[in-house]
């Protein structure tokens, strides 16, 4: 069964048919990672309750935690006002980043003047 046509009609995809997915811890608001979704990845996420994404390098779907055990239990999914970004609120079990860090955004902070 494909993605609901009403949802699909609202998506504004890039040239590769993808939209960025910002992944956030549902209860703290902590930004965990950025991944990419196409219609099928979004459909799988909505129907399974597991964070499912499209790997641009491997050209394949991946479910967060299938190999690492660091699962994402999806609590809420929302589109931004333009339909060109997806917000996925999850309960993250373990690290979200492939480096083993809790978030992909804590290792390389940039200095401000």
C-alpha positions in Angstrom: 0.0 0.0 0.0 1.6 3.4 -1.0 1.8 6.6 1.0 -1.6 8.3 1.5 -2.2 10.4 -1.7 -3.2 13.4 0.4 0.1 13.3 2.3 2.0 12.6 -1.0 0.4 15.6 -2.6 1.7 17.9 0.1 5.3 16.9 -0.2 7.8 19.0 -2.0 10.6 16.7 -2.9 14.1 17.6 -4.2 15.4 16.5 -7.6 16.0 13.0 -6.2 12.5 12.6 -4.9 13.6 13.1 -1.3 12.7 15.4 1.6 14.9 16.0 4.7 13.7 14.5 7.9 14.7 16.2 11.1 14.7 13.6 14.0 14.0 15.0 17.4 13.6 13.4 20.9 9.9 13.7 21.6 10.0 14.7 25.2 13.1 16.9 25.4 13.1 18.5 22.0 16.8 17.5 21.5 17.6 17.4 17.8 19.2 14.0 17.1 19.9 13.7 13.4 19.0 14.6 9.9 18.1 11.8 7.4 16.3 11.6 4.1 12.9 10.1 3.2 11.1 9.4 0.0 7.4 8.5 -0.1 8.1 4.8 0.7 10.3 5.6 3.7 7.6 8.0 5.1 4.9 5.4 4.5 7.0 2.7 6.3 7.6 5.1 9.2 4.0 6.0 9.5 2.8 2.4 9.3 5.4 0.6 11.4 6.2 3.3 14.0 9.9 2.8 13.4 12.2 5.5 11.9 12.8 4.4 8.3 15.0 6.4 5.9 16.6 6.4 2.5 20.4 6.1 2.4 21.7 8.2 -0.5 25.1 6.5 -0.4 23.8 2.9 -0.3 20.7 3.7 -2.3 18.6 1.6 0.0 16.1 1.9 2.9 17.3 1.5 6.4 15.5 1.2 9.7 17.2 3.0 12.5 18.3 0.4 15.0 18.1 -2.7 12.9 21.9 -3.3 13.0 22.9 -1.1 15.9 20.1 -1.9 18.3 19.6 1.9 18.8 15.9 2.0 18.0 13.7 4.9 17.2 10.1 4.5 18.4 8.2 7.1 16.4 5.8 9.2 18.5 4.7 11.9 16.0 5.4 13.0 12.4 4.7 16.4 11.0 5.3 18.3 7.8 6.6 21.9 7.9 4.4 24.7 6.5 5.9 24.3 3.0 5.8 20.5 2.9 9.5 20.3 2.1 10.7 19.0 5.5 9.5 16.2 7.8 9.8 16.4 11.6 10.0 12.9 13.2 9.6 12.9 16.9 10.9 9.7 18.4 11.8 8.0 21.6 15.5 7.2 20.9 17.0 4.1 22.5 20.7 4.5 22.7 22.8 6.6 20.3 21.2 8.4 17.3 24.4 9.1 15.5 26.3 6.4 13.6 29.5 7.5 15.5 27.9 6.3 18.8 27.1 9.8 20.0 23.6 10.5 21.4 23.1 13.2 18.7 24.8 14.0 15.4 25.1 17.6 16.5 27.2 17.5 19.6 30.7 16.7 18.2 31.6 19.7 16.1 30.3 22.9 17.6 31.2 26.1 15.8 32.5 29.1 17.7 30.6 32.4 17.6 32.3 35.7 17.6 
